[in-house]
Structures are given as structure tokens and as C-alpha cells.
Amino acid sequence: MTENREVIDNKYVIDRLIGVGGGAFVYKAWDTMLHKFVAVKKKKIHKEYAKDVKFREMFRNEAVNTAKLEHENIVRVVNFIEKDGDYYMIMDYVNGVDFEYLLTKCKKRNISVPSEIAVYIISEIAKALDYAHNLKDEATGEPLNIVHRDISPGNIMLYYNGRVKLTDFGIAQAGRGAPDDGKIQGKISYMSPEQAKCKKVDARSDLFSCGLVLYEALSGEKAYKGDTEIKRWKKAKDADVDFEVLRQKGVDEGLIYALKKVLRGNPSERRQSATEFFIDLKKYLSKCGSTEEIKRKYLHFLNCVLEEEIYAAEKEKQKDLSIKYKVDEESDEEEKAEEKNLKNKKGKIKKKKDNKKELKAKKKEHKKKKRREEKERRKKLKKYRKGGGAKKVVKTLMVLIIIGAAGYGYYYYTQDGDFRGIFEAGLIVDTNPTGAKIEIIDTLGRNIIADDRTPVDISEVEPGEYEVRTWTEDFSVVSRDMKVEPNEDSISVVIANSKEENGRFILPFELEIVVESRPSGAAIYINEERVGYTPHRQSLQVGEHNFRLERRGYETIGVESPERREISRLRAVCYIDMARPFEEQAGIDRRFWDASKTRTNEGKRVSLRGYMKSRD
Amino acid sequence: MNKRVLVVDDDRVFRSVAEEFLKGMGYSVKTAKDGEEAVELAFAEPPDIMILDIVMPGMNGLQVCKKIKKEEKTKDTAVIIVSGDINEIEKGFDYGADDCISKPLDWDELAQRIKEI
């Protein structure tokens, strides 16, 4: 299998190198067991420590502790492998960039990161630290005293779906040398004074480093200034940070105060816990909006600044499919080859015959298991379904749907004509336009559905409260609350701001539309309803909309309730399907209307301009 | 007039220590042992500041905060939530809390925060 690719532990097929740094190489790899992409971090131990048993033991212990960290703001370590003196850490694959990349890109493009976004990112990291610093050994109840020791923008991962996670717990430190052994460890720019003085560090050192990262994000400059490493190191030793720069940049005084509290040189005068630091940050954020609003702003910002990267990642996913299928094919071929081999040797060696029998039995068992699982699944579904397929729909701003027994089949073709899938039965969540990225997250931040595209079947989602997030290349993330509740003989699902159509929840995206006219001051009718006068701006759900302009002394442009099959022939018509590309719109009479779609900070905007002719 | 502070906590010891501490600072102090009592007292005579524990039997601190901030009569009461749980703190701010202090409580820090309000 996979002759040309490196395989780690007979399980992880290396695809390509995706990063280098801190004495480690990071590869993207395919997990042949769990069928998903992972990140493999290969770390060579410094010669000086490679033969030191005590050090290796410490390294291993630290890896074990790191693997215990399970938090929505920490990149999960799923495996740790030691092979020929090299260490491999298998982690969840990050579909995104690190904070350093974002800061560098912003600097290059002369964009300043909005304060609330910088603070939001660091507040998410504070959550991760609060968890890690307080983690206790499950068996003994003793604190694990986990300290990251290397908080820096490069270790803060920003997922394209808006998640913020901290990576590289402790390992970066261990890889460079034993902690507190009198050697400077970590990156000088993000070092606490105690780190710079090679003293013992604790959780408060991580908070200091967090403060330095926030300082940089707010000011666009590193906190320790100096043209040489030595000068910066001296500044680090003295915790010499110039807060005046932040004032000059117009940073909120409350926020500067919070930074001063966390950037105090003496650890005992500093904020003592990540919770305290988080409160300071949250106090500032609460002035900027609710958590949900901030998250939305953050996603908008990411989408704008990292537009190319997000697009490239989408393209790469297509490539990823090829390795996925290739590796799986190779696995199948290997299995076939094994079977063939067994066939050839049939009768020659009895033991081999036994192997074949074993293989057959295994296959039979596997099939049985699958059947059992399917039966269980159906049983589980049956619990929620009863009656003759009756569906009750309550539609206000929320949609409540109670599912009956019959369920329904569903399939669809994408705009390109690709077949997307058949859903056997149950509840479908879809978007308009369909084919949007979707994830469903439970209250613990776990992904129930991740990396999927609409429509998705949610009939197996357990009762509880969830957040449904949808987005496309054209539309920023829209987040809605979803509640799944079991009733006596059915299941009820409520999704905020959605509508129900033929048993499907449709989550519409919205566009901003600006309507102008020449001359201005014309009455605008959208779908036969007068909405105002030009120039006019409003949000409009994605779908088909008919526009008409009326002005005294001018000929009306646009038509009343046009027949769809005739729209290409109607004079002055403006009938737009917002989900389709503008160059494909048949319902716009371009002699009278200009229509275009542009991207703004808030997402996509449709600009419509009507040219009216005087009756004279 | 002295600022009126309402301390809400199901822990009797905490209530009495807080009462003594805040009276020493010159505030007029009332206490409530649970969420229901807190809402009742606040609606009857809206305090200037409410120091509100989150984990309480019955109506918890988050529910109290939401109720206080929703009601016209009490929406200007400054709510300081007391919690050591980061997720509760986040929710508290979303429900309109003005400030938060983490547990274990640092009394000087509390005094500072009350002064800042």
C-alpha cells in the first residue's frame, strides 16, 4: 500500500508538508482507520537530549498530559508515536491559518485588526488556558500544572469556520530542552519576565504572553521593541512595554487598563488566573455587542481578509478527495491482493487456509455488525416516529416541525448538475442557495455535523440544543439556534429564522440590496409591495424577486407579477433570482436596468439601477 | 445617600461577611438567600448594585440577571456576578451583567469594582 508515501504507524499516510517551525515539520496526512485528515507533527529531539532517559520520559509524560486536553479551544492531540528517535504527534487537522499569518497579512495590506476581534480571539485563548491550567489528574485529583509556555500568534489557530484554538501545549518547550534548566526557552517577543530570566514559570506566565499577543494585535507592533534580540530580551526581563502606543492608536482606556493588569512584571501583582483575564476582556467585549454579534463580526472579518485563502482551501478539498480515494482504493487493492494470495496458496499450506476462513468469518461478522447497527438506528428513529406521517408546522419567526412515521426520500442536483445524494427518511436541513457549508454544534461545542454541505439529514441528531451555522463563498456565516425535543410519540425540531417547505427546513441567506434610479425619487415595488423610494437600501432573502420603479412623469420600468416562462421577453422587466450568477439572469432587461453583485465588509451586496424615460 | 447594595448568595456565611464588609465601606446593604427573594427585593426597592452569585438552588444567578435587566424598573441596577466558571461568566455578560468577579473572591478587588461602577 501507498508505496510512494511515508506511512506512520501503519495508519497515517503522509500527504504533504504544510508547515515548518520550532524544530518540527507538520504534515497533512490521511488517517486510514478513521478516514479523515489529520496533522502529523514530526519532531526531532536535540542530540543533547536524545540519549537522556529522564528527558525522554519527561517528553513522553508531557505528551500524555497534552493528550488529556479536550476542549473546544484546544487543537486535539489524538496520538503520539515514537519511531527511530523521532516523535510524531497526531493532531486534528486545522482548516484555517494561524494568527501570525492573519496579523502579517493585515500589516502588509495596511488593515488594522478591529479591537473587538483581537480581544475576541484572545478571550477564546483565555478559555483554553483556564481549562488547561485547572486540569486535574483523573485518577489522583492532583493538579496537572499544565503550562503552555509558548503562547504566540503562531500557536493560535483560526479556523475558517470561526473557531479559535490553541495548539502546541508544552511540547514546544520539551522539544527544546528541559524546562527551567537555565536556558532561555520560548519566543522572546512573547516571553514573560520570569521566562526571560530563566526562572520557574507557572500559569501566570501564559497570561503575560497572551497580553503580549493582544498588544501586538491592537497596536500592529510587537510589545518589546528593539532592533536586536539582546535589546528585546532586556525589555522582556524588565517587562518594558510602552502603553502610549496603544493610546495613540485609539485603543479603549478600559482595554489598556486590562492589558496593564496582565502585563505586570511581578507575577504576584499580575492577574492571577485566566478567568480573571477573561473577565477583563469580556467586560470590554460586552460593550461591543453580544457574544453572537462579535462572533459574526469576526467571521466577516476573516472572510474579507482571508478570501483567497478560504477559496484556495475549498479548491484544495477537491484535491484532498483524490488522496482520500486513492488511499482507500489502494487499501482495497491490498485487501484483494491478500485474498488472491490466499487463493493461490489454497491447499498448499493449511495455516493459510485457516487465514482465509478467518478473513471470511471476519467479513461475515462485519456485515452482521453493520446490519445490527442499521437495525438499532431504525429502532432509535422509530422511537420518535409514529402515526401516518402527520406533520404539524407552526410558522412564525420560528418553525416547529413534528415528524410522522413515513418520512420521505429526497435528492437533488447541484447547479452544475451533480447528483448530491438521497436521504432515506427524516428531517432535512437545507439552505437557499443549497449546497452551503453547514455545521451543527452542541452546547459543549462538539461538532454533531461538520464539514458537510446542505442538504443534510438531521433525523439522528439526539434531543438537545444546538447551533446551526451555514455559509458559502458568497454569504458569510449565518447562525441559528436549533432545539430538538422528544415528545411522547414524536420528535419536535425548532430552528430559529427558518421556513419549512415540503418537509425540509430551509435556512435562507440574506443579501443587502441597493436600488437607485435615474432620476432618483422613484417609488420601488419589490414583489408588488412598495418598500420606499430610490435610493433605497434593505436586506433581502435569497430567492426570486420582482422589481418595479414608478415615478410621476416617467414611464414605469419593471412589470407587475411577470410569468416566469415569459420573463426573457418582457419589456423593462427586472426579475432576479438572487441565488444565480448575475450574468445568467434572464429576467433583467439590460436596456433599462444595471445590476451587479459586489463584495463589501458585511458580505455580498446587490446594486440595482433603473433608467427611467420621461413621458414627454 | 448611601448606595444600596443587594448581596445574593445561598451561602449564609458569605452573605454575613459581605454585609459586614460592605457596611464598613459605607453602603446600605440588604441580602437575599436565593434568586426568588432577590427578584422580590429588587422589584420592591431597586438597589444601585447587586452582587449576584450564579450557582443557587431554584432560580440561578443568570436567570436573576436576565430578569433584572429586562425589567424597566430594575434595568439600571448594576449587576456584578460572582462566578468561577468561564462559560457562566460569558453568559452573564450576554444577559446584561455589568461586571464580574471570579471565585475565590478577593474582597479588595470587589471593593475596587464597586467603586468603579
Interface residues (C-beta under 8 A of the other chain):
Chain A: A126 K127 D130 Y131 S273 A274 T275 E276 F278 I279 K282 K283 L285 S286 S290 T291 E292
Chain B: G84 I86 I89 E90 F93 D94 A97 D99 C100 I101 S102
